[in-house]
Amino acid sequence: MPARKPASTARARPPVSGDGGALWLHEFIPFKLAVVANRLSQSIGSLFEERFGIQIPEWRILMALHAHGPTAPNEVVELTSMDKARVSRAQRRLVEQDLVAVSEDPRDRRRLVLFLTRKGADICRDIIPEVRRMEQWFLAVLDARERAALDETLTRLFERSQELRQHGGQMPGGEDGP
């Protein structure tokens, strides 16, 4: 059986018309971003499962609480870009593991907030150096200028994705859209 050619090998392609006649996934930037994010998340997720007994949704909540302090569950949804159901399930697991606790908001007793327990804060301190090492390894293929450009580009794309979110997934009319 002949060896498969790598995906980067040029292939004969039908002409692509301006009306979107063909879409090559490996050239579609949203696809590339999703693949890179998924691969990195799977790798990080394996680390969390093996070393710390938590999954990615729990890690996101822990890091949000570590960075922002006591936070209402609906704010955690916004900070982590996860849906309410996923946050709720992960929150329950974190409470069961004694990594997060729930209490009344001292500023508004009608509201509940999540906060890190001592055990949760300890695990955050253990996780952060691990994910920083992984981030450094991952970005080592880029020089300092490329890393800065990537960070700036991702920040701008992140902000643009917020616009999509605010408009229910629809492009706002007339702004740099097709």
Contacts in CASP RR format, 6 or more apart in sequence:
PFRMAT RR
TARGET T0000
AUTHOR 0000-0000-0000
METHOD contacts of the structure
MODEL  1
MPARKPASTARARPPVSGDGGALWLHEFIPFKLAVVANRLSQSIGSLFEE
RFGIQIPEWRILMALHAHGPTAPNEVVELTSMDKARVSRAQRRLVEQDLV
AVSEDPRDRRRLVLFLTRKGADICRDIIPEVRRMEQWFLAVLDARERAAL
DETLTRLFERSQELRQHGGQMPGGEDGP
7 26 0 8 1.000
8 26 0 8 1.000
13 22 0 8 1.000
13 24 0 8 1.000
14 22 0 8 1.000
16 22 0 8 1.000
25 31 0 8 1.000
26 32 0 8 1.000
33 157 0 8 1.000
40 134 0 8 1.000
40 138 0 8 1.000
41 56 0 8 1.000
43 134 0 8 1.000
44 56 0 8 1.000
44 59 0 8 1.000
44 131 0 8 1.000
44 134 0 8 1.000
45 55 0 8 1.000
45 56 0 8 1.000
45 59 0 8 1.000
47 130 0 8 1.000
47 131 0 8 1.000
47 134 0 8 1.000
48 54 0 8 1.000
48 55 0 8 1.000
48 56 0 8 1.000
48 58 0 8 1.000
48 59 0 8 1.000
48 127 0 8 1.000
49 55 0 8 1.000
51 130 0 8 1.000
52 59 0 8 1.000
52 123 0 8 1.000
52 126 0 8 1.000
52 127 0 8 1.000
54 62 0 8 1.000
54 93 0 8 1.000
54 94 0 8 1.000
54 97 0 8 1.000
54 99 0 8 1.000
54 123 0 8 1.000
55 90 0 8 1.000
55 93 0 8 1.000
57 80 0 8 1.000
57 82 0 8 1.000
57 86 0 8 1.000
57 87 0 8 1.000
57 89 0 8 1.000
57 90 0 8 1.000
58 90 0 8 1.000
58 93 0 8 1.000
58 94 0 8 1.000
58 99 0 8 1.000
59 127 0 8 1.000
60 80 0 8 1.000
60 82 0 8 1.000
60 90 0 8 1.000
61 76 0 8 1.000
61 80 0 8 1.000
61 87 0 8 1.000
61 90 0 8 1.000
61 91 0 8 1.000
61 94 0 8 1.000
61 100 0 8 1.000
61 114 0 8 1.000
62 94 0 8 1.000
62 99 0 8 1.000
62 100 0 8 1.000
62 116 0 8 1.000
62 120 0 8 1.000
62 123 0 8 1.000
62 124 0 8 1.000
62 127 0 8 1.000
63 124 0 8 1.000
63 127 0 8 1.000
64 71 0 8 1.000
64 76 0 8 1.000
64 79 0 8 1.000
64 80 0 8 1.000
65 71 0 8 1.000
65 76 0 8 1.000
65 100 0 8 1.000
65 114 0 8 1.000
65 115 0 8 1.000
65 116 0 8 1.000
66 116 0 8 1.000
66 121 0 8 1.000
66 124 0 8 1.000
68 75 0 8 1.000
68 79 0 8 1.000
69 115 0 8 1.000
69 116 0 8 1.000
70 103 0 8 1.000
70 105 0 8 1.000
70 113 0 8 1.000
70 114 0 8 1.000
70 115 0 8 1.000
71 79 0 8 1.000
71 113 0 8 1.000
71 114 0 8 1.000
71 115 0 8 1.000
72 105 0 8 1.000
72 111 0 8 1.000
72 112 0 8 1.000
72 113 0 8 1.000
72 114 0 8 1.000
73 84 0 8 1.000
73 87 0 8 1.000
73 88 0 8 1.000
73 91 0 8 1.000
73 112 0 8 1.000
73 114 0 8 1.000
74 84 0 8 1.000
76 82 0 8 1.000
76 87 0 8 1.000
76 91 0 8 1.000
76 114 0 8 1.000
77 83 0 8 1.000
77 84 0 8 1.000
77 87 0 8 1.000
80 87 0 8 1.000
82 90 0 8 1.000
91 100 0 8 1.000
91 102 0 8 1.000
91 114 0 8 1.000
94 100 0 8 1.000
94 114 0 8 1.000
95 101 0 8 1.000
95 102 0 8 1.000
97 119 0 8 1.000
98 117 0 8 1.000
98 119 0 8 1.000
98 120 0 8 1.000
99 116 0 8 1.000
99 117 0 8 1.000
99 119 0 8 1.000
99 120 0 8 1.000
99 123 0 8 1.000
100 114 0 8 1.000
100 115 0 8 1.000
100 116 0 8 1.000
100 117 0 8 1.000
100 120 0 8 1.000
101 114 0 8 1.000
101 115 0 8 1.000
101 116 0 8 1.000
101 117 0 8 1.000
102 112 0 8 1.000
102 113 0 8 1.000
102 114 0 8 1.000
102 115 0 8 1.000
103 112 0 8 1.000
103 113 0 8 1.000
103 115 0 8 1.000
104 111 0 8 1.000
104 112 0 8 1.000
104 113 0 8 1.000
105 111 0 8 1.000
105 112 0 8 1.000
105 113 0 8 1.000
116 124 0 8 1.000
139 147 0 8 1.000
139 150 0 8 1.000
142 150 0 8 1.000
163 172 0 8 1.000
164 170 0 8 1.000
164 171 0 8 1.000
171 177 0 8 1.000
END
